[in-house]
Amino acid sequence: MSTSTKPPIQPLEAEKAAEEDYPLSAVPFSDRKPFWSLSLLLMGFALTSTTLFAGGTLGAALSFSQLLTIILIGNLILGAYCAALGYIACQSGLTTVLMARFSFGNVGSRWVDFILGATQIGWYAFTTAIIVQALLGVFGAPDSGLFYVLLVFFFNYAFCATAYIGYQAIDWLSRLAVPAMLVLVALSMALAARDFDSSAIAEPSGALSMGAALAVVIGTFISGGTQSTNWSRFADTGKNAVISTLSAFMIVNGVLVFAGAFCSLVYGSEDLVAAMGQQGILAGGILLLILNVWTTQDNTIYAFSVAGANMFRTRKRHAFVLGGATFALVLTLSGIYELLPTYLIFLGNVIPPVGGIIMVDFWLRHRGEFPALSANVPAFNWAGIIAYVVGSVVAYTTGSAGYGIGPVNGIVTAAVLYGVLHRVIFQPIREY
């Protein structure tokens, strides 16, 4: 194996990479973060309003025992998937899009950049519109006109401020927001338990099978979990990466699903903020909504910036934060965001196979250690590309038909197929 002829990274270049949160390089161990910092940040990412609404959907369809079973199994699967990627990210110091270079090829990995970036910027635009409409609805104001535009403009750029700064700012926001959100959810659950009347609870509709319910729990956030490596790469040990990720995606996500389901049972509403209004703590509901959305939106636009920086091979992550937020603003104000959910749910099915392929690539092909990013990789790793296409088709078709859990089917199919193809289709990796 020949020695790399590339010159070493100069101190000024290393400083710039650190300022931009290492978008094109591994996070050095000198800049790794402790467990408590990483866990709070990941919890803030997992505390998302879509999970609350997913819980509300389950609450009306399942019995209480079925609900608890689904939450336990679904979040165990989700947590295990994210934790496995988190461990790999910690060991390599790389994001999902950087790891994809080895499993998809130098050019092929740009498709991963595209689908991850497109999904995140779409959700950013959609969620900004939703929170503005929710706030205007609370105060009885029309969801159009100048006031609407001003609020969209304000929240669009306010939410990306912490992402622009990077890990340090998102870390501090999470330290403040996560405890506050957990206290507010606990208070609301206590009041809901007070108002709970078992005799008034309608029989479960049975509209969802157990498999479909699992798909709701897992599918709601698995595409986001695929990009949780943006943060787990900062873990100081593999153990801390795994425990932090599990605490966010298994425990906190599970609590949020239960909260949404319980509010749906007690108050007949899938909207926790509306339920908190009925409980007499509307101000707390508004605060919860803003913190909930902020800690997810900054992660969302951060993920877009990382994908964009890798696609164009530039360290200027800050530029992609501002550029992405501006593009999202156009999507929101144009009203196009209303057409996004179906498209984004489709992308949510075709993203998880990426994670399955990366796991097999790391453990089987590279024996638990990725090469240096300076390694000479082929333009296309056809084993990864073929496995991804097949896995995505399986995820979409089986999910649409109700056969099992679409994203999980896609992950397993892609992982198994890549495990076979990487031995059949030779893909050398050489140092310069």
N, C-alpha and C positions, 0 to 999 in steps of 0.2 A: 504494500500500500504506500503510495507516494505521499510526500508531505505537501500540504497546501502551500501554494505560492502567493496566496493573497496576503497583503501586508496586514499586520495586526491592527485592531481598532485603536485609533488614537484617543487620548483622554477627552478631547473636545467632542469627538463623535460619540463616545460612550456617555458623556454627560447629556448630549442631545437625545440619545436613545432613552436614557432614564427619564428625562423630562416628558417624553412622549409615551412613557410606559412600555418601552421595548416592543413596538409593533412588528419589527422584522428580526428580532433576535430573542434568544432565551433569557429569562429573568435570572440574573446572577444571584448566587446564594447570599451575597452581601446585601441584597435588597429584598429578601424574603420576609414575610410577615408572620407574626405569631397566631396561635389558634384563635384567640378571642377576637382579634381584628378580622380575620378571614371569615369566621363563622357569622359574625354580625352582618358583614357585607353580603354574604350569600343569603342570609335570612331576609334581608331587605329586598334582594332580588326575587326571592320566592314568595314574598308577601305581595301578591298581585290580585287585582280585582277580578280577573278572569277566573281565578280559582274559586272565589266566593260565588260567582254566578254558576260555576260548574256544580258546586255543592248544593245550590238552590235547586238545580235540575234534578239532582239525585234525591233530595229530601221528599219531593212529592211522589216519586216513583217507587221507592223502596221502603221496606219495613225497617225498623230501627236496627234490628240484628243484622239484616242484610247490608244496611248502610255502614255499620262498623266493620263488617267483614271486607266490604269493597274498599273502604278507606285504608284499612290495614294492608291488604294485599297490593292494591294499586300503588300506594306510596312506597311500599317496600320495593316493588319492581322499579319505580321511577328513581328512588334513592340509590338503589344498587347500580343502575345504569350510569347515573351522574357521578357516583362515587368512583366507579371504575375509570371513567374518563378523567376525573379529578386526580386520581393517583398517577395516571400517565402524565398528566399536565405538570404535576409537581416534580416527577422524576426527570422530565425533559425540559421543564421551564417554558414550554411552548403552548400557544393557543391552538384551537381546533384547526383554524385555517393554515397555520404553519405546519402542523402535523400532516395535514392533507397533501402537502407537497410530496411526501414519500409514498403515500398510498394511491394518489391519483396522477402524479407526475407534475412537472414544473408548469406546464400549460394546462393540463387537465384539472389541476387544483383550483384554477380560476373559476370553474363552474361552482365549486363549493363557496368561493368568495361571493359569487353572484347570488346564489340562493339564500345564503345566510344574511347577506346585506339587504337583499330585496325584502325578505321577511321582516327584518327588524325595522326598516324605515317605514314599511307599510303599517306595522303595528303602532309605531310612534305617531304617525299621522292620525290613525283611527282613534287611539286612546286619548290624544289631546282633544279631539272633537267631542268624545264621550264625556270627559270630565267637565269641559266647558258647558255642555248641554245639561249635565247633571246639576252643576252649580246654578245655572240660570233657572232650571226647573225648581230648585229649592226656594229661590227667591221670587218665583213667579214672573220672571222676565222672559221676553221672547228670545228664542234661540236663533235669531238672525239680526241683521242690522249692525250699526257701528260698535255697540257694546260687545257683541259677539266677536267681531273681528279683533277688537282690542284685547279681549281675554285670550283668544286663540294665539295672538301674537305674543302676549306676555308669557303664557304657560309654555308655549313652544320653545322659547329661548331660555326661560327660567329652568326648565327641566334638564336642559343640556349643559347648564353651567358647571355642575359638578363633574359631568363626563368630560368636559373640556379640560379641567384641571387634572383629572385622572384618579388613580387609586386613593390618594390621600384625601381628596375632597369627598369621594363616595364613602370612604371609610368613616369620616367624621359625621356625615349625614346619617349613616346607618347606626352609629353609636347613639344618636339622639332619637332617630325615628323608630327603630325596631322596638326598644323598650316601650316607647309611647304607644305604638300600635298594638303590642301584645297586651298592655294594660287596658286599652280601650276595647279590644275584642273580649278580654276576660270580663270586663264590666258589663258589656252588652250580653254576654252569655249568662252571667249571673242574673240579670234582669229578665232574660228570656226564660230561665229556669223558674223564676218567680211567677211569670205569667203563663207558664206551661199548664195546659189543661188536657189531660190525656183523652177525656171524653169528647173533646171538640176536634180532635185530630182525625182527619179523614183517612179512610183506608188507602194504602198505597195504590197508585194507579196501575202499577205493573207495566208502565209504558216502556221501561227499559229492562232488557235481560241483564243477567249478571255480567255477561261478556261485554255488552254495550256500556254498562255502567263503569266497568274497568277501563274501557276505551276512553270514556269521558275524563276519568281521574288522571290517567296516564297521558293521554293525548293533549290535554289542555296545556301542559307545560314541558313536554319532552323536547320540543324543538328549542325552547329556551335553555333547557338543561344541557343540550348538546353544546351550547356555547358558554356554559358555566366555567369552562377551562380558562376563560379570560381572567378569572380570579383565582381559581385553584392553582394556577401556575405560580402564584406568589406564595404558596404554602412553604413553611420552613422544613416540614417533614411529610413523608407520604401518609403517615398515620393521621396527622392533623388535617391533611387534605381530605381524607376519607371521612373522618368524623365530622368535620365542618360541613361537608357536602351532604352527608346523611342527616345531620341536624336540620339543615335547611329544606331539603327536598323530600324527606320522609316525615319528620316530626312537624315542622312549621307548616309545610304545605298541607299535611293531614289535618292539622288543627283548623286551618282556614277552610278546607273543604267541609269539615264538620260544622263550623260556624255558619257557613252559608246554608247548609242543609237544615240545621236546627232553626234558624230564623225563618226559613221557608215553611217549616212545620208549624211554628208558633204564630207567626204573623201573616202567613200566606203571601209573602213577598220574597223574591230571590235577591232583592237589593238590601244589603245589610245597612246601608246609610239610611234608607227609608225606614227600616225597622228601628234604627236608633232614634229616628225622629218620633216614632210612636212611643218609644220608651222615655221620651223627654230629654234626650241627650243629643239633640240635633247638632249642636256645636261640636261635640266630640265626633259625630259621624262625618261632618265636613272635614275636620282635622284628619281623621283616619283616611278619608278618601284622598286628600291631597298628599299625605305622606306615603300612602299606599302606592299611588300612581307615580310620585316622584322617584321613589327608590327602585321602581321597575323601569321607568322611562329613561333614567340616566344610564342604567345598564344596557337598555335597548340601543340607544344612540351610540354608546361606547362600542358595543358589538359591531354596529355598522361601520364605525371608524376603523376598527381593527381589520375587518374584512376588506374595506376599501384600500387601506394602506398596503395590505398584502397583494391585492389584485394589481395595483399599479407599482408595487415594489418601492414604496417611498415611506420614509419615517414620519412624514407630516400628518400624523394622526389628528392633530388639532384642526387642520383644514377640513378633514372629512366630518368632524363633529359639526362644525358650523355649516358646511355645505349640505350635509345630510339633514340638519334641522331646517335649513332654508327650503330644501326640496320637500320635506314633510309639510312645511307651512303651506306651500303651493297646493299639495294634495288635499290638505284639510280645508282651505278656503275655497277651493274649486268644487268641493262636494264629491270629488272622485272617491274619497275615503269610504263612502257608503257602499261602493262596489268591491271593496277590498276583502271583507271577511271570508267569503267563499274561496277566493284565490289564495288567501293566507292559510286557510285550513288545508288546502291542497298542498301547499308548500310544507306545512307541518307534518304531512305524511311522508314527504320525500326527503326531509332533512335527517331523521334519525338513522337511516341506513349508513350515513357517513360515520356515525359514532361506532357502529358495529365493525365496519371495515378498519377504522383506525385501531381499535382494540386488537384485532387479529394481526394487523401489520406490526404493531408494537411488540406483542408477545411472541408470535410465531415466526414472523419473517425477520425481525430484528433482535429477537431474544432479549427483550426488555431494555433495549438501549438504542435510541434513534441515532443515526449518524449526525455529523455536524451539518448545519444548514448550508454550508459551503460545498457539501457533497454534490457530485455531478449526477443528478437524477435525470431520467429520460423525460422527454416532453409529455408523454402519456404513459401512465401505468395501466395497461389495458385490463389487467386482472381486476384492479380496483374499479375501473369504469364499467366493465361488464357486470361485476357484482353489484355495483350501485344501481344500475339501470334495472336489473332484475329485481333487486330488493325493493326499489321504489314502486315498481309495478305491482308487486305482491302486496305491499303496504296499502296502496290506494285501492286496489280491487277487493282485497279481503276486508278492508275496513268499510268500504261502501256496501259490500254485500252482507256485513254483519258476521263474518267468520273470524271469530277471535278478535284480537286487538291489533288493528292495522299497523301502527308504528312498531310494535314489538315483533310482529310477523316480518316486517321489513328488515329490522335489525338482525334477527336470527338468520333470515335467508341470505342477506348480504354478507354476514360474517362467515357462514358456512361455505358459501360459494367462493369468497375470496380466499378462505383457507385452502381450498382445492386449487383454484386458478393460479395462485401465486407460485405454486410448485410446477405448474404446467407451462405458464407463460413466463419465461425467464426475464427478469428485470434487474440487471446489474446496478450496483451503486458503487461508484468509484470516487476516491478523493482526487482533487485536481493535482 
